[in-house]
Amino acid sequence: MSRQQGAPVRRSAALATRWFLLLSLASAALAGRAFAEPLLAVEKLADDVYALIGPTSDRDAENLGNNANFGVIVTAGGVVLVDPGATRRGARMIHDAVRTITDQPVALVINTGGQDHRWLGNGYFKSLGARVIASENAVADQRARLRDQLIRLDSLIGAEGLAGTEAAYADETFAESKLLDFGGVRIQLHHAGQAHTPGDSFVWLPAQRIAFSGDIVYVDRMLGIGSQSAHRSWIAAFEALAAKEPDILVPGHGRVSDLARAKRDTYDYLTFLRAAVQGFMGGGEGMETIGNIDQSRFDYLDNYAALKGRNAQRVFEELEWE
C-alpha cells in the first residue's frame, strides 16, 4: 500500500477509535446513573431494625427535604417508621426504601420533633392507613411553624418537590413518655425537654439497646441552634438519652454512631459553647464581637463555618434571659 493510500485509512481508524471512546464514556456515565447509590442508605442495626441514612447537605430538589436520618422497625403488626420525611414526595422516597427491607405495611409513624423532615410526610403515610404519634410539644411546634416551614421548603426544593405536601398531625400525643408494645416489640418514647425544637423526643428499644435520637443528636455535621431551640435544656435532653447507655445510636443527622461520638459532636459542643459564651459575657463583651470566641476545636464538623457564629449569637441571646 502506498503512503498516499495509508493516510486516509489511519485517519479513519483514529476517528473510529475516538468514537468508540466517546461511546464508552457515555455508556459508563449512563450506567453510573442507573446504578447510583440510593439517596437514603439502608443500614441494618439488628434483626428487624434498620436506619435510613440521608445526606448531611442542606435540603434540595434532589433530597426532597430528607437531609436527615430515619428509622424502620419491622414488627408482627407492621412497620414502625421513625419520622416520615419533609414532603409528600419525600415520604414516598422513604416508603420506597422501606420496601427494599420488607413487604409489611407502615402501620405506625413516630414524629420525633417539629422540624419539617420529622413530620410533614405524615399525610402520605396516613393516606395508606398508618397512625401517627408525637409529643404534645412537637405538635404545638408543628402547628406554630407550619407556614414558615412550607415557605422555606419552597425556596429550597421548589414547588415541584413540595407538590402535594399538606399538614397532617398526630393521631395520638404524649406529654413526657410513652411505652408502646407494638407487634411484639417494646418501644419507649421520651420527650425530655426542648432541644433543637420544642418537642424533640428520642425512641428507645430496650431489648436491642438502640436509640433513635431525632434532632437531639448530630454527628459529623455541626448542629444548629435556632430561635426554636433551647441549648440549656438540649444539654439535659442529651443527658436523659445518654442515661440509657445505648449500644447503637442513630443520630438525627450523620453516620450511625455510638454514645462516645454523639457526646463529642453534640454534648461537648453544647457545653463548650455555653461555657465559652458565659465567659465572653462575663468579660463585658457585647454581641458585636461574639465572633472572637474560638470554636476551632469543632472545625472538623460539616457546616462549621456557616453555623458557628449564629450558634454563638443564639446562646448569647438565651443567656441574657436566664
Summary of the structure (lengths in Angstrom):
residues: 322
radius of gyration: 24.0
end to end distance: 94.2
largest distance: 94.2
contacts: 1121
relative contact order: 0.10
helix: 45%
strand: 20%
